[in-house]
Amino acid sequence: MKRASRKLAKTKRRANYKFTNKKHPVKAISSTILGCVSLFGIIAAIYLSFLQRGDTKPGYGLTGLLAVIFSVTGVVLGALSFRERDSFYVLSWVGTILNGVILIIVALLFVVGLQG
């Protein structure tokens, strides 16, 4: 009885592994990296702007513009990475959603800036 349960436990352990030839698309990795760079840039620009109480330097605006360019590129790369077959799509989703959220945040900042 004990021997049979050990064998059953071994079989269950092996059944959890799946070997596949799938890999993460390069476009998805690029999209995620661009999203992280954009997020860092936006957070740094907002933080430094608050430290200076709104008296910002032109470099902060340039950082925001570059973040928008990176995010648009990231959304496009993330969307294109879904076309690749036999790939993991986790980074495709992460990159696309992250860049989309950054674009929404920048758009909201722009609208709030116009009203204030």
C-alpha positions in Angstrom: 0.0 0.0 0.0 2.8 2.4 0.9 4.7 1.6 -2.3 1.6 2.3 -4.4 1.0 5.7 -2.8 4.7 6.7 -3.4 4.4 5.7 -7.0 1.2 7.7 -7.4 2.8 10.8 -5.7 5.7 10.5 -8.2 3.4 10.3 -11.1 1.4 13.4 -10.0 4.6 15.4 -9.6 5.7 14.6 -13.1 2.3 15.5 -14.5 2.7 19.1 -13.5 5.6 19.8 -15.8 4.9 20.9 -19.4 7.7 21.1 -21.8 7.1 23.4 -24.8 9.0 25.3 -27.4 7.1 28.5 -26.7 9.1 31.7 -25.9 8.3 35.3 -25.2 8.2 37.5 -28.4 10.9 40.2 -28.7 8.2 42.7 -29.4 6.4 41.9 -26.2 9.6 42.3 -24.2 10.3 45.6 -25.9 6.8 46.8 -25.2 7.1 46.0 -21.5 10.5 47.7 -21.2 9.2 50.8 -23.0 6.2 50.8 -20.6 8.5 50.6 -17.5 10.8 53.4 -18.9 7.7 55.6 -19.6 6.2 54.9 -16.1 9.5 55.8 -14.4 9.8 59.0 -16.5 6.3 60.1 -15.7 6.6 59.4 -12.0 9.9 61.2 -11.9 8.5 64.3 -13.7 5.4 64.4 -11.5 7.5 64.0 -8.3 10.0 66.7 -9.3 7.2 69.0 -10.4 5.5 68.7 -7.0 8.8 69.3 -5.2 9.2 72.6 -7.1 5.5 73.5 -6.5 4.6 73.7 -10.1 7.5 75.8 -11.2 8.8 73.2 -13.6 11.7 73.1 -16.1 11.2 72.4 -19.8 12.9 69.1 -19.3 9.9 67.8 -17.4 7.6 68.5 -20.4 10.1 66.8 -22.7 10.1 63.8 -20.4 6.3 63.6 -20.7 6.5 63.9 -24.5 9.0 61.1 -24.6 6.8 59.0 -22.3 3.9 59.4 -24.7 6.1 58.5 -27.7 7.4 55.4 -25.9 3.9 54.4 -24.8 2.4 54.7 -28.2 5.3 52.6 -29.6 4.8 50.1 -26.7 1.1 49.7 -27.5 1.9 49.1 -31.1 4.6 46.6 -30.4 2.4 44.9 -27.8 -0.4 44.6 -30.2 1.8 43.3 -33.0 3.3 40.7 -30.6 -0.1 38.9 -30.4 0.3 37.9 -34.0 3.2 35.6 -33.3 2.3 32.0 -33.1 3.5 29.5 -30.4 4.4 32.2 -28.0 3.7 33.2 -24.4 1.4 36.2 -24.3 2.0 37.3 -20.7 4.4 40.1 -21.6 2.3 41.1 -24.6 -0.6 41.7 -22.2 1.6 43.4 -19.6 3.2 45.7 -22.1 0.0 46.6 -23.9 -2.0 47.3 -20.7 0.9 49.2 -19.0 1.4 51.5 -22.0 -2.3 52.0 -22.4 -2.6 53.0 -18.7 0.3 55.4 -19.1 -1.4 57.1 -22.1 -4.6 57.5 -20.1 -2.6 59.0 -17.2 -0.8 61.5 -19.5 -4.1 62.4 -21.2 -5.7 63.1 -17.8 -2.8 65.2 -16.7 -3.1 67.2 -19.9 -6.8 67.8 -19.4 -6.3 68.7 -15.7 -3.5 71.1 -16.7 -5.7 72.8 -19.3 -8.5 73.4 -16.7 -6.2 74.6 -13.9 
